Amino acid sequence: YDKFKLLKVSKSDKSDPELPPTLSKNILLAKQTYLKKGLTSEYIKLCYEAYSKQIISYEKLSETLLANDDSVEDILSLFHLKTHV
């Protein structure tokens, strides 16, 4: 156990792959908001893929993203995605 304890990475050396330091402040805040809701980048991209392949409807996409119809485009734009496929 003591050997592993020495391998601990300090908090300042850790980075979240969902929130790279290159993001603008506004995008960072928006993505943090969605992460707090449990919406990861991977999940959003999978939902979008299902929509773009017409596996799910726009309404179901909105539901899976925990969004109203007006905010779906805003969420997708953070990931450079559009509903017009």
N, CA, C and O atoms as a Maestro MAE file, in Angstrom:
{
 s_m_m2io_version
 :::
 2.0.0
}

f_m_ct {
 s_m_title
 :::
 protein
 m_atom[340] {
  # First column is atom index #
  i_m_mmod_type
  r_m_x_coord
  r_m_y_coord
  r_m_z_coord
  i_m_residue_number
  s_m_chain_name
  s_m_pdb_residue_name
  s_m_pdb_atom_name
  i_m_atomic_number
  :::
  1 25 0.821 -1.208 0.000 1 A "TYR " " N  " 7
  2 3 0.000 0.000 0.000 1 A "TYR " " CA " 6
  3 2 0.855 1.257 0.000 1 A "TYR " " C  " 6
  4 15 0.543 2.222 -0.697 1 A "TYR " " O  " 8
  5 25 1.928 1.251 0.775 2 A "ASP " " N  " 7
  6 3 2.787 2.433 0.866 2 A "ASP " " CA " 6
  7 2 3.434 2.758 -0.477 2 A "ASP " " C  " 6
  8 15 3.640 3.928 -0.800 2 A "ASP " " O  " 8
  9 25 3.754 1.729 -1.259 3 A "LYS " " N  " 7
  10 3 4.349 1.965 -2.579 3 A "LYS " " CA " 6
  11 2 3.360 2.685 -3.490 3 A "LYS " " C  " 6
  12 15 3.730 3.591 -4.236 3 A "LYS " " O  " 8
  13 25 2.104 2.271 -3.419 4 A "PHE " " N  " 7
  14 3 1.094 2.904 -4.256 4 A "PHE " " CA " 6
  15 2 0.776 4.318 -3.798 4 A "PHE " " C  " 6
  16 15 0.432 5.181 -4.605 4 A "PHE " " O  " 8
  17 25 0.889 4.539 -2.538 5 A "LYS " " N  " 7
  18 3 0.635 5.863 -1.983 5 A "LYS " " CA " 6
  19 2 1.615 6.883 -2.568 5 A "LYS " " C  " 6
  20 15 1.265 8.046 -2.770 5 A "LYS " " O  " 8
  21 25 2.841 6.437 -2.838 6 A "LEU " " N  " 7
  22 3 3.852 7.322 -3.425 6 A "LEU " " CA " 6
  23 2 3.537 7.661 -4.880 6 A "LEU " " C  " 6
  24 15 4.049 8.644 -5.416 6 A "LEU " " O  " 8
  25 25 2.708 6.862 -5.509 7 A "LEU " " N  " 7
  26 3 2.372 7.083 -6.914 7 A "LEU " " CA " 6
  27 2 1.233 8.088 -7.111 7 A "LEU " " C  " 6
  28 15 0.839 8.362 -8.244 7 A "LEU " " O  " 8
  29 25 0.720 8.621 -6.045 8 A "LYS " " N  " 7
  30 3 -0.398 9.549 -6.113 8 A "LYS " " CA " 6
  31 2 -0.041 10.778 -6.950 8 A "LYS " " C  " 6
  32 15 1.025 11.370 -6.784 8 A "LYS " " O  " 8
  33 25 -0.937 11.141 -7.837 9 A "VAL " " N  " 7
  34 3 -0.753 12.305 -8.700 9 A "VAL " " CA " 6
  35 2 -1.363 13.515 -7.991 9 A "VAL " " C  " 6
  36 15 -2.500 13.468 -7.521 9 A "VAL " " O  " 8
  37 25 -0.610 14.566 -7.927 10 A "SER " " N  " 7
  38 3 -1.116 15.759 -7.245 10 A "SER " " CA " 6
  39 2 -2.281 16.360 -8.033 10 A "SER " " C  " 6
  40 15 -2.360 16.212 -9.252 10 A "SER " " O  " 8
  41 25 -3.164 17.025 -7.333 11 A "LYS " " N  " 7
  42 3 -4.349 17.610 -7.962 11 A "LYS " " CA " 6
  43 2 -3.981 18.597 -9.064 11 A "LYS " " C  " 6
  44 15 -4.673 18.682 -10.079 11 A "LYS " " O  " 8
  45 25 -2.910 19.334 -8.871 12 A "SER " " N  " 7
  46 3 -2.509 20.328 -9.879 12 A "SER " " CA " 6
  47 2 -2.016 19.671 -11.170 12 A "SER " " C  " 6
  48 15 -2.003 20.308 -12.224 12 A "SER " " O  " 8
  49 25 -1.612 18.406 -11.092 13 A "ASP " " N  " 7
  50 3 -1.133 17.695 -12.273 13 A "ASP " " CA " 6
  51 2 -2.250 16.947 -13.000 13 A "ASP " " C  " 6
  52 15 -2.035 16.414 -14.088 13 A "ASP " " O  " 8
  53 25 -3.427 16.908 -12.410 14 A "LYS " " N  " 7
  54 3 -4.550 16.200 -13.015 14 A "LYS " " CA " 6
  55 2 -5.291 17.129 -13.966 14 A "LYS " " C  " 6
  56 15 -5.363 18.339 -13.752 14 A "LYS " " O  " 8
  57 25 -5.836 16.539 -15.012 15 A "SER " " N  " 7
  58 3 -6.687 17.307 -15.914 15 A "SER " " CA " 6
  59 2 -7.859 16.433 -16.334 15 A "SER " " C  " 6
  60 15 -7.736 15.212 -16.428 15 A "SER " " O  " 8
  61 25 -8.977 17.061 -16.581 16 A "ASP " " N  " 7
  62 3 -10.184 16.361 -16.988 16 A "ASP " " CA " 6
  63 2 -10.225 16.329 -18.511 16 A "ASP " " C  " 6
  64 15 -10.250 17.386 -19.142 16 A "ASP " " O  " 8
  65 25 -10.231 15.142 -19.117 17 A "PRO " " N  " 7
  66 3 -10.268 15.081 -20.584 17 A "PRO " " CA " 6
  67 2 -11.543 15.674 -21.172 17 A "PRO " " C  " 6
  68 15 -11.567 16.055 -22.343 17 A "PRO " " O  " 8
  69 25 -12.600 15.755 -20.370 18 A "GLU " " N  " 7
  70 3 -13.846 16.372 -20.828 18 A "GLU " " CA " 6
  71 2 -13.716 17.899 -20.886 18 A "GLU " " C  " 6
  72 15 -14.453 18.559 -21.618 18 A "GLU " " O  " 8
  73 25 -12.780 18.453 -20.114 19 A "LEU " " N  " 7
  74 3 -12.640 19.907 -20.012 19 A "LEU " " CA " 6
  75 2 -11.186 20.323 -20.229 19 A "LEU " " C  " 6
  76 15 -10.508 20.728 -19.286 19 A "LEU " " O  " 8
  77 25 -10.713 20.225 -21.459 20 A "PRO " " N  " 7
  78 3 -9.318 20.601 -21.712 20 A "PRO " " CA " 6
  79 2 -9.071 22.085 -21.427 20 A "PRO " " C  " 6
  80 15 -9.981 22.903 -21.561 20 A "PRO " " O  " 8
  81 25 -7.869 22.424 -21.045 21 A "PRO " " N  " 7
  82 3 -7.557 23.824 -20.697 21 A "PRO " " CA " 6
  83 2 -7.643 24.784 -21.880 21 A "PRO " " C  " 6
  84 15 -7.582 25.999 -21.690 21 A "PRO " " O  " 8
  85 25 -7.783 24.267 -23.081 22 A "THR " " N  " 7
  86 3 -7.852 25.123 -24.271 22 A "THR " " CA " 6
  87 2 -9.244 25.699 -24.520 22 A "THR " " C  " 6
  88 15 -9.415 26.533 -25.409 22 A "THR " " O  " 8
  89 25 -10.238 25.265 -23.747 23 A "LEU " " N  " 7
  90 3 -11.602 25.766 -23.949 23 A "LEU " " CA " 6
  91 2 -11.735 27.208 -23.480 23 A "LEU " " C  " 6
  92 15 -11.090 27.632 -22.520 23 A "LEU " " O  " 8
  93 25 -12.588 27.952 -24.183 24 A "SER " " N  " 7
  94 3 -12.871 29.314 -23.732 24 A "SER " " CA " 6
  95 2 -13.676 29.236 -22.438 24 A "SER " " C  " 6
  96 15 -14.255 28.197 -22.120 24 A "SER " " O  " 8
  97 25 -13.707 30.326 -21.705 25 A "LYS " " N  " 7
  98 3 -14.389 30.349 -20.412 25 A "LYS " " CA " 6
  99 2 -15.879 30.016 -20.565 25 A "LYS " " C  " 6
  100 15 -16.427 29.253 -19.769 25 A "LYS " " O  " 8
  101 25 -16.533 30.583 -21.582 26 A "ASN " " N  " 7
  102 3 -17.963 30.349 -21.788 26 A "ASN " " CA " 6
  103 2 -18.257 28.885 -22.118 26 A "ASN " " C  " 6
  104 15 -19.196 28.298 -21.580 26 A "ASN " " O  " 8
  105 25 -17.458 28.310 -22.995 27 A "ILE " " N  " 7
  106 3 -17.653 26.908 -23.364 27 A "ILE " " CA " 6
  107 2 -17.343 26.003 -22.180 27 A "ILE " " C  " 6
  108 15 -18.040 25.013 -21.953 27 A "ILE " " O  " 8
  109 25 -16.313 26.333 -21.432 28 A "LEU " " N  " 7
  110 3 -15.958 25.564 -20.250 28 A "LEU " " CA " 6
  111 2 -17.116 25.547 -19.250 28 A "LEU " " C  " 6
  112 15 -17.466 24.489 -18.727 28 A "LEU " " O  " 8
  113 25 -17.702 26.697 -18.985 29 A "LEU " " N  " 7
  114 3 -18.827 26.777 -18.053 29 A "LEU " " CA " 6
  115 2 -20.034 25.989 -18.554 29 A "LEU " " C  " 6
  116 15 -20.707 25.307 -17.781 29 A "LEU " " O  " 8
  117 25 -20.298 26.090 -19.843 30 A "ALA " " N  " 7
  118 3 -21.438 25.363 -20.418 30 A "ALA " " CA " 6
  119 2 -21.227 23.853 -20.314 30 A "ALA " " C  " 6
  120 15 -22.134 23.120 -19.919 30 A "ALA " " O  " 8
  121 25 -20.034 23.395 -20.667 31 A "LYS " " N  " 7
  122 3 -19.758 21.959 -20.596 31 A "LYS " " CA " 6
  123 2 -19.775 21.458 -19.153 31 A "LYS " " C  " 6
  124 15 -20.203 20.334 -18.892 31 A "LYS " " O  " 8
  125 25 -19.317 22.276 -18.228 32 A "GLN " " N  " 7
  126 3 -19.376 21.891 -16.813 32 A "GLN " " CA " 6
  127 2 -20.820 21.714 -16.372 32 A "GLN " " C  " 6
  128 15 -21.133 20.804 -15.604 32 A "GLN " " O  " 8
  129 25 -21.695 22.580 -16.857 33 A "THR " " N  " 7
  130 3 -23.118 22.485 -16.518 33 A "THR " " CA " 6
  131 2 -23.692 21.155 -16.995 33 A "THR " " C  " 6
  132 15 -24.418 20.491 -16.256 33 A "THR " " O  " 8
  133 25 -23.370 20.768 -18.220 34 A "TYR " " N  " 7
  134 3 -23.895 19.514 -18.754 34 A "TYR " " CA " 6
  135 2 -23.262 18.307 -18.073 34 A "TYR " " C  " 6
  136 15 -23.925 17.290 -17.869 34 A "TYR " " O  " 8
  137 25 -21.997 18.414 -17.722 35 A "LEU " " N  " 7
  138 3 -21.355 17.315 -16.994 35 A "LEU " " CA " 6
  139 2 -22.006 17.097 -15.636 35 A "LEU " " C  " 6
  140 15 -22.154 15.959 -15.190 35 A "LEU " " O  " 8
  141 25 -22.392 18.178 -14.982 36 A "LYS " " N  " 7
  142 3 -23.073 18.056 -13.680 36 A "LYS " " CA " 6
  143 2 -24.406 17.339 -13.828 36 A "LYS " " C  " 6
  144 15 -24.875 16.701 -12.886 36 A "LYS " " O  " 8
  145 25 -25.024 17.439 -15.008 37 A "LYS " " N  " 7
  146 3 -26.271 16.730 -15.275 37 A "LYS " " CA " 6
  147 2 -26.013 15.281 -15.687 37 A "LYS " " C  " 6
  148 15 -26.949 14.496 -15.840 37 A "LYS " " O  " 8
  149 25 -24.735 14.933 -15.866 38 A "GLY " " N  " 7
  150 3 -24.386 13.570 -16.265 38 A "GLY " " CA " 6
  151 2 -24.235 13.393 -17.760 38 A "GLY " " C  " 6
  152 15 -24.138 12.266 -18.246 38 A "GLY " " O  " 8
  153 25 -24.214 14.493 -18.496 39 A "LEU " " N  " 7
  154 3 -24.085 14.425 -19.949 39 A "LEU " " CA " 6
  155 2 -22.622 14.584 -20.364 39 A "LEU " " C  " 6
  156 15 -22.105 15.699 -20.436 39 A "LEU " " O  " 8
  157 25 -21.974 13.475 -20.631 40 A "THR " " N  " 7
  158 3 -20.577 13.526 -21.050 40 A "THR " " CA " 6
  159 2 -20.495 13.771 -22.555 40 A "THR " " C  " 6
  160 15 -21.486 13.624 -23.271 40 A "THR " " O  " 8
  161 25 -19.336 14.135 -23.016 41 A "SER " " N  " 7
  162 3 -19.123 14.344 -24.455 41 A "SER " " CA " 6
  163 2 -19.453 13.077 -25.232 41 A "SER " " C  " 6
  164 15 -20.105 13.130 -26.275 41 A "SER " " O  " 8
  165 25 -19.004 11.952 -24.726 42 A "GLU " " N  " 7
  166 3 -19.239 10.677 -25.403 42 A "GLU " " CA " 6
  167 2 -20.738 10.372 -25.495 42 A "GLU " " C  " 6
  168 15 -21.224 9.949 -26.544 42 A "GLU " " O  " 8
  169 25 -21.464 10.584 -24.402 43 A "TYR " " N  " 7
  170 3 -22.901 10.335 -24.392 43 A "TYR " " CA " 6
  171 2 -23.622 11.238 -25.394 43 A "TYR " " C  " 6
  172 15 -24.490 10.776 -26.135 43 A "TYR " " O  " 8
  173 25 -23.269 12.501 -25.417 44 A "ILE " " N  " 7
  174 3 -23.907 13.442 -26.341 44 A "ILE " " CA " 6
  175 2 -23.628 13.036 -27.778 44 A "ILE " " C  " 6
  176 15 -24.521 13.089 -28.624 44 A "ILE " " O  " 8
  177 25 -22.407 12.635 -28.059 45 A "LYS " " N  " 7
  178 3 -22.060 12.204 -29.425 45 A "LYS " " CA " 6
  179 2 -22.798 10.928 -29.814 45 A "LYS " " C  " 6
  180 15 -23.206 10.782 -30.966 45 A "LYS " " O  " 8
  181 25 -22.977 10.002 -28.875 46 A "LEU " " N  " 7
  182 3 -23.729 8.779 -29.164 46 A "LEU " " CA " 6
  183 2 -25.201 9.083 -29.431 46 A "LEU " " C  " 6
  184 15 -25.801 8.507 -30.339 46 A "LEU " " O  " 8
  185 25 -25.773 9.972 -28.654 47 A "CYS " " N  " 7
  186 3 -27.164 10.379 -28.873 47 A "CYS " " CA " 6
  187 2 -27.306 11.035 -30.245 47 A "CYS " " C  " 6
  188 15 -28.250 10.758 -30.985 47 A "CYS " " O  " 8
  189 25 -26.365 11.898 -30.569 48 A "TYR " " N  " 7
  190 3 -26.399 12.569 -31.865 48 A "TYR " " CA " 6
  191 2 -26.268 11.556 -33.004 48 A "TYR " " C  " 6
  192 15 -26.954 11.664 -34.020 48 A "TYR " " O  " 8
  193 25 -25.399 10.590 -32.829 49 A "GLU " " N  " 7
  194 3 -25.210 9.564 -33.858 49 A "GLU " " CA " 6
  195 2 -26.512 8.790 -34.087 49 A "GLU " " C  " 6
  196 15 -26.880 8.512 -35.229 49 A "GLU " " O  " 8
  197 25 -27.201 8.447 -33.006 50 A "ALA " " N  " 7
  198 3 -28.486 7.750 -33.133 50 A "ALA " " CA " 6
  199 2 -29.505 8.617 -33.870 50 A "ALA " " C  " 6
  200 15 -30.281 8.121 -34.686 50 A "ALA " " O  " 8
  201 25 -29.494 9.897 -33.577 51 A "TYR " " N  " 7
  202 3 -30.402 10.822 -34.271 51 A "TYR " " CA " 6
  203 2 -30.034 10.934 -35.756 51 A "TYR " " C  " 6
  204 15 -30.905 10.860 -36.623 51 A "TYR " " O  " 8
  205 25 -28.765 11.108 -36.036 52 A "SER " " N  " 7
  206 3 -28.332 11.306 -37.422 52 A "SER " " CA " 6
  207 2 -28.564 10.056 -38.280 52 A "SER " " C  " 6
  208 15 -28.713 10.157 -39.498 52 A "SER " " O  " 8
  209 25 -28.593 8.882 -37.645 53 A "LYS " " N  " 7
  210 3 -28.885 7.631 -38.364 53 A "LYS " " CA " 6
  211 2 -30.379 7.323 -38.358 53 A "LYS " " C  " 6
  212 15 -30.802 6.248 -38.783 53 A "LYS " " O  " 8
  213 25 -31.166 8.271 -37.874 54 A "GLN " " N  " 7
  214 3 -32.624 8.175 -37.794 54 A "GLN " " CA " 6
  215 2 -33.084 6.989 -36.951 54 A "GLN " " C  " 6
  216 15 -34.123 6.386 -37.221 54 A "GLN " " O  " 8
  217 25 -32.299 6.665 -35.928 55 A "ILE " " N  " 7
  218 3 -32.679 5.624 -34.976 55 A "ILE " " CA " 6
  219 2 -33.621 6.214 -33.930 55 A "ILE " " C  " 6
  220 15 -34.528 5.543 -33.438 55 A "ILE " " O  " 8
  221 25 -33.384 7.493 -33.601 56 A "ILE " " N  " 7
  222 3 -34.260 8.194 -32.666 56 A "ILE " " CA " 6
  223 2 -34.736 9.495 -33.310 56 A "ILE " " C  " 6
  224 15 -34.083 10.034 -34.203 56 A "ILE " " O  " 8
  225 25 -35.865 9.983 -32.849 57 A "SER " " N  " 7
  226 3 -36.438 11.227 -33.370 57 A "SER " " CA " 6
  227 2 -35.787 12.437 -32.698 57 A "SER " " C  " 6
  228 15 -35.024 12.303 -31.742 57 A "SER " " O  " 8
  229 25 -36.107 13.611 -33.218 58 A "TYR " " N  " 7
  230 3 -35.618 14.846 -32.614 58 A "TYR " " CA " 6
  231 2 -36.152 14.977 -31.190 58 A "TYR " " C  " 6
  232 15 -35.442 15.427 -30.291 58 A "TYR " " O  " 8
  233 25 -37.386 14.587 -30.997 59 A "GLU " " N  " 7
  234 3 -37.987 14.658 -29.660 59 A "GLU " " CA " 6
  235 2 -37.248 13.752 -28.680 59 A "GLU " " C  " 6
  236 15 -37.005 14.136 -27.536 59 A "GLU " " O  " 8
  237 25 -36.889 12.546 -29.130 60 A "LYS " " N  " 7
  238 3 -36.148 11.620 -28.272 60 A "LYS " " CA " 6
  239 2 -34.736 12.155 -28.025 60 A "LYS " " C  " 6
  240 15 -34.210 12.009 -26.922 60 A "LYS " " O  " 8
  241 25 -34.125 12.764 -29.020 61 A "LEU " " N  " 7
  242 3 -32.810 13.386 -28.836 61 A "LEU " " CA " 6
  243 2 -32.902 14.453 -27.760 61 A "LEU " " C  " 6
  244 15 -32.051 14.520 -26.873 61 A "LEU " " O  " 8
  245 25 -33.920 15.278 -27.836 62 A "SER " " N  " 7
  246 3 -34.130 16.322 -26.845 62 A "SER " " CA " 6
  247 2 -34.295 15.713 -25.454 62 A "SER " " C  " 6
  248 15 -33.721 16.203 -24.482 62 A "SER " " O  " 8
  249 25 -35.072 14.656 -25.369 63 A "GLU " " N  " 7
  250 3 -35.303 13.983 -24.085 63 A "GLU " " CA " 6
  251 2 -34.016 13.378 -23.532 63 A "GLU " " C  " 6
  252 15 -33.737 13.505 -22.340 63 A "GLU " " O  " 8
  253 25 -33.233 12.722 -24.383 64 A "THR " " N  " 7
  254 3 -31.999 12.079 -23.909 64 A "THR " " CA " 6
  255 2 -30.955 13.094 -23.478 64 A "THR " " C  " 6
  256 15 -30.092 12.791 -22.654 64 A "THR " " O  " 8
  257 25 -31.032 14.298 -24.032 65 A "LEU " " N  " 7
  258 3 -30.096 15.353 -23.648 65 A "LEU " " CA " 6
  259 2 -30.632 16.205 -22.498 65 A "LEU " " C  " 6
  260 15 -30.033 17.214 -22.125 65 A "LEU " " O  " 8
  261 25 -31.763 15.786 -21.948 66 A "LEU " " N  " 7
  262 3 -32.384 16.505 -20.826 66 A "LEU " " CA " 6
  263 2 -32.597 17.977 -21.175 66 A "LEU " " C  " 6
  264 15 -32.347 18.870 -20.365 66 A "LEU " " O  " 8
  265 25 -33.064 18.203 -22.399 67 A "ALA " " N  " 7
  266 3 -33.177 19.571 -22.907 67 A "ALA " " CA " 6
  267 2 -34.576 19.830 -23.448 67 A "ALA " " C  " 6
  268 15 -35.318 18.903 -23.774 67 A "ALA " " O  " 8
  269 25 -34.917 21.106 -23.536 68 A "ASN " " N  " 7
  270 3 -36.127 21.449 -24.264 68 A "ASN " " CA " 6
  271 2 -35.730 21.636 -25.729 68 A "ASN " " C  " 6
  272 15 -34.546 21.710 -26.056 68 A "ASN " " O  " 8
  273 25 -36.711 21.708 -26.586 69 A "ASP " " N  " 7
  274 3 -36.416 21.788 -28.022 69 A "ASP " " CA " 6
  275 2 -35.507 22.957 -28.380 69 A "ASP " " C  " 6
  276 15 -34.707 22.861 -29.311 69 A "ASP " " O  " 8
  277 25 -35.625 24.055 -27.650 70 A "ASP " " N  " 7
  278 3 -34.832 25.241 -27.958 70 A "ASP " " CA " 6
  279 2 -33.354 25.085 -27.605 70 A "ASP " " C  " 6
  280 15 -32.503 25.705 -28.242 70 A "ASP " " O  " 8
  281 25 -33.040 24.278 -26.613 71 A "SER " " N  " 7
  282 3 -31.648 24.190 -26.168 71 A "SER " " CA " 6
  283 2 -30.857 23.054 -26.800 71 A "SER " " C  " 6
  284 15 -29.649 22.957 -26.584 71 A "SER " " O  " 8
  285 25 -31.506 22.196 -27.574 72 A "VAL " " N  " 7
  286 3 -30.786 21.085 -28.220 72 A "VAL " " CA " 6
  287 2 -29.679 21.618 -29.122 72 A "VAL " " C  " 6
  288 15 -28.548 21.133 -29.078 72 A "VAL " " O  " 8
  289 25 -29.999 22.599 -29.927 73 A "GLU " " N  " 7
  290 3 -29.002 23.169 -30.845 73 A "GLU " " CA " 6
  291 2 -27.826 23.772 -30.075 73 A "GLU " " C  " 6
  292 15 -26.678 23.659 -30.504 73 A "GLU " " O  " 8
  293 25 -28.111 24.406 -28.948 74 A "ASP " " N  " 7
  294 3 -27.043 24.993 -28.130 74 A "ASP " " CA " 6
  295 2 -26.112 23.920 -27.590 74 A "ASP " " C  " 6
  296 15 -24.891 24.076 -27.602 74 A "ASP " " O  " 8
  297 25 -26.698 22.836 -27.118 75 A "ILE " " N  " 7
  298 3 -25.880 21.739 -26.592 75 A "ILE " " CA " 6
  299 2 -25.017 21.150 -27.697 75 A "ILE " " C  " 6
  300 15 -23.813 20.962 -27.522 75 A "ILE " " O  " 8
  301 25 -25.636 20.860 -28.832 76 A "LEU " " N  " 7
  302 3 -24.893 20.249 -29.935 76 A "LEU " " CA " 6
  303 2 -23.807 21.173 -30.477 76 A "LEU " " C  " 6
  304 15 -22.746 20.706 -30.891 76 A "LEU " " O  " 8
  305 25 -24.059 22.463 -30.478 77 A "SER " " N  " 7
  306 3 -23.061 23.394 -31.018 77 A "SER " " CA " 6
  307 2 -21.764 23.379 -30.199 77 A "SER " " C  " 6
  308 15 -20.689 23.655 -30.730 77 A "SER " " O  " 8
  309 25 -21.871 23.058 -28.914 78 A "LEU " " N  " 7
  310 3 -20.657 22.951 -28.081 78 A "LEU " " CA " 6
  311 2 -19.732 21.844 -28.581 78 A "LEU " " C  " 6
  312 15 -18.529 21.857 -28.322 78 A "LEU " " O  " 8
  313 25 -20.316 20.888 -29.300 79 A "PHE " " N  " 7
  314 3 -19.557 19.749 -29.808 79 A "PHE " " CA " 6
  315 2 -19.436 19.789 -31.330 79 A "PHE " " C  " 6
  316 15 -19.101 18.791 -31.968 79 A "PHE " " O  " 8
  317 25 -19.713 20.955 -31.894 80 A "HIS " " N  " 7
  318 3 -19.623 21.192 -33.342 80 A "HIS " " CA " 6
  319 2 -20.528 20.238 -34.122 80 A "HIS " " C  " 6
  320 15 -20.141 19.707 -35.163 80 A "HIS " " O  " 8
  321 25 -21.742 20.031 -33.599 81 A "LEU " " N  " 7
  322 3 -22.732 19.163 -34.236 81 A "LEU " " CA " 6
  323 2 -23.966 19.981 -34.554 81 A "LEU " " C  " 6
  324 15 -24.251 20.976 -33.887 81 A "LEU " " O  " 8
  325 25 -24.707 19.555 -35.586 82 A "LYS " " N  " 7
  326 3 -25.947 20.229 -35.969 82 A "LYS " " CA " 6
  327 2 -27.012 19.174 -36.214 82 A "LYS " " C  " 6
  328 15 -26.705 18.046 -36.598 82 A "LYS " " O  " 8
  329 25 -28.274 19.550 -35.988 83 A "THR " " N  " 7
  330 3 -29.356 18.610 -36.216 83 A "THR " " CA " 6
  331 2 -29.742 18.506 -37.685 83 A "THR " " C  " 6
  332 15 -30.496 17.608 -38.061 83 A "THR " " O  " 8
  333 25 -29.255 19.379 -38.492 84 A "HIS " " N  " 7
  334 3 -29.573 19.345 -39.927 84 A "HIS " " CA " 6
  335 2 -28.637 18.369 -40.614 84 A "HIS " " C  " 6
  336 15 -27.550 18.731 -41.063 84 A "HIS " " O  " 8
  337 25 -29.084 17.121 -40.687 85 A "VAL " " N  " 7
  338 3 -28.238 16.076 -41.302 85 A "VAL " " CA " 6
  339 2 -28.765 15.665 -42.646 85 A "VAL " " C  " 6
  340 15 -28.181 14.802 -43.301 85 A "VAL " " O  " 8
  :::
 }
 m_bond[339] {
  # First column is bond index #
  i_m_from
  i_m_to
  i_m_order
  :::
  1 1 2 1
  2 2 3 1
  3 3 4 2
  4 3 5 1
  5 5 6 1
  6 6 7 1
  7 7 8 2
  8 7 9 1
  9 9 10 1
  10 10 11 1
  11 11 12 2
  12 11 13 1
  13 13 14 1
  14 14 15 1
  15 15 16 2
  16 15 17 1
  17 17 18 1
  18 18 19 1
  19 19 20 2
  20 19 21 1
  21 21 22 1
  22 22 23 1
  23 23 24 2
  24 23 25 1
  25 25 26 1
  26 26 27 1
  27 27 28 2
  28 27 29 1
  29 29 30 1
  30 30 31 1
  31 31 32 2
  32 31 33 1
  33 33 34 1
  34 34 35 1
  35 35 36 2
  36 35 37 1
  37 37 38 1
  38 38 39 1
  39 39 40 2
  40 39 41 1
  41 41 42 1
  42 42 43 1
  43 43 44 2
  44 43 45 1
  45 45 46 1
  46 46 47 1
  47 47 48 2
  48 47 49 1
  49 49 50 1
  50 50 51 1
  51 51 52 2
  52 51 53 1
  53 53 54 1
  54 54 55 1
  55 55 56 2
  56 55 57 1
  57 57 58 1
  58 58 59 1
  59 59 60 2
  60 59 61 1
  61 61 62 1
  62 62 63 1
  63 63 64 2
  64 63 65 1
  65 65 66 1
  66 66 67 1
  67 67 68 2
  68 67 69 1
  69 69 70 1
  70 70 71 1
  71 71 72 2
  72 71 73 1
  73 73 74 1
  74 74 75 1
  75 75 76 2
  76 75 77 1
  77 77 78 1
  78 78 79 1
  79 79 80 2
  80 79 81 1
  81 81 82 1
  82 82 83 1
  83 83 84 2
  84 83 85 1
  85 85 86 1
  86 86 87 1
  87 87 88 2
  88 87 89 1
  89 89 90 1
  90 90 91 1
  91 91 92 2
  92 91 93 1
  93 93 94 1
  94 94 95 1
  95 95 96 2
  96 95 97 1
  97 97 98 1
  98 98 99 1
  99 99 100 2
  100 99 101 1
  101 101 102 1
  102 102 103 1
  103 103 104 2
  104 103 105 1
  105 105 106 1
  106 106 107 1
  107 107 108 2
  108 107 109 1
  109 109 110 1
  110 110 111 1
  111 111 112 2
  112 111 113 1
  113 113 114 1
  114 114 115 1
  115 115 116 2
  116 115 117 1
  117 117 118 1
  118 118 119 1
  119 119 120 2
  120 119 121 1
  121 121 122 1
  122 122 123 1
  123 123 124 2
  124 123 125 1
  125 125 126 1
  126 126 127 1
  127 127 128 2
  128 127 129 1
  129 129 130 1
  130 130 131 1
  131 131 132 2
  132 131 133 1
  133 133 134 1
  134 134 135 1
  135 135 136 2
  136 135 137 1
  137 137 138 1
  138 138 139 1
  139 139 140 2
  140 139 141 1
  141 141 142 1
  142 142 143 1
  143 143 144 2
  144 143 145 1
  145 145 146 1
  146 146 147 1
  147 147 148 2
  148 147 149 1
  149 149 150 1
  150 150 151 1
  151 151 152 2
  152 151 153 1
  153 153 154 1
  154 154 155 1
  155 155 156 2
  156 155 157 1
  157 157 158 1
  158 158 159 1
  159 159 160 2
  160 159 161 1
  161 161 162 1
  162 162 163 1
  163 163 164 2
  164 163 165 1
  165 165 166 1
  166 166 167 1
  167 167 168 2
  168 167 169 1
  169 169 170 1
  170 170 171 1
  171 171 172 2
  172 171 173 1
  173 173 174 1
  174 174 175 1
  175 175 176 2
  176 175 177 1
  177 177 178 1
  178 178 179 1
  179 179 180 2
  180 179 181 1
  181 181 182 1
  182 182 183 1
  183 183 184 2
  184 183 185 1
  185 185 186 1
  186 186 187 1
  187 187 188 2
  188 187 189 1
  189 189 190 1
  190 190 191 1
  191 191 192 2
  192 191 193 1
  193 193 194 1
  194 194 195 1
  195 195 196 2
  196 195 197 1
  197 197 198 1
  198 198 199 1
  199 199 200 2
  200 199 201 1
  201 201 202 1
  202 202 203 1
  203 203 204 2
  204 203 205 1
  205 205 206 1
  206 206 207 1
  207 207 208 2
  208 207 209 1
  209 209 210 1
  210 210 211 1
  211 211 212 2
  212 211 213 1
  213 213 214 1
  214 214 215 1
  215 215 216 2
  216 215 217 1
  217 217 218 1
  218 218 219 1
  219 219 220 2
  220 219 221 1
  221 221 222 1
  222 222 223 1
  223 223 224 2
  224 223 225 1
  225 225 226 1
  226 226 227 1
  227 227 228 2
  228 227 229 1
  229 229 230 1
  230 230 231 1
  231 231 232 2
  232 231 233 1
  233 233 234 1
  234 234 235 1
  235 235 236 2
  236 235 237 1
  237 237 238 1
  238 238 239 1
  239 239 240 2
  240 239 241 1
  241 241 242 1
  242 242 243 1
  243 243 244 2
  244 243 245 1
  245 245 246 1
  246 246 247 1
  247 247 248 2
  248 247 249 1
  249 249 250 1
  250 250 251 1
  251 251 252 2
  252 251 253 1
  253 253 254 1
  254 254 255 1
  255 255 256 2
  256 255 257 1
  257 257 258 1
  258 258 259 1
  259 259 260 2
  260 259 261 1
  261 261 262 1
  262 262 263 1
  263 263 264 2
  264 263 265 1
  265 265 266 1
  266 266 267 1
  267 267 268 2
  268 267 269 1
  269 269 270 1
  270 270 271 1
  271 271 272 2
  272 271 273 1
  273 273 274 1
  274 274 275 1
  275 275 276 2
  276 275 277 1
  277 277 278 1
  278 278 279 1
  279 279 280 2
  280 279 281 1
  281 281 282 1
  282 282 283 1
  283 283 284 2
  284 283 285 1
  285 285 286 1
  286 286 287 1
  287 287 288 2
  288 287 289 1
  289 289 290 1
  290 290 291 1
  291 291 292 2
  292 291 293 1
  293 293 294 1
  294 294 295 1
  295 295 296 2
  296 295 297 1
  297 297 298 1
  298 298 299 1
  299 299 300 2
  300 299 301 1
  301 301 302 1
  302 302 303 1
  303 303 304 2
  304 303 305 1
  305 305 306 1
  306 306 307 1
  307 307 308 2
  308 307 309 1
  309 309 310 1
  310 310 311 1
  311 311 312 2
  312 311 313 1
  313 313 314 1
  314 314 315 1
  315 315 316 2
  316 315 317 1
  317 317 318 1
  318 318 319 1
  319 319 320 2
  320 319 321 1
  321 321 322 1
  322 322 323 1
  323 323 324 2
  324 323 325 1
  325 325 326 1
  326 326 327 1
  327 327 328 2
  328 327 329 1
  329 329 330 1
  330 330 331 1
  331 331 332 2
  332 331 333 1
  333 333 334 1
  334 334 335 1
  335 335 336 2
  336 335 337 1
  337 337 338 1
  338 338 339 1
  339 339 340 2
  :::
 }
}
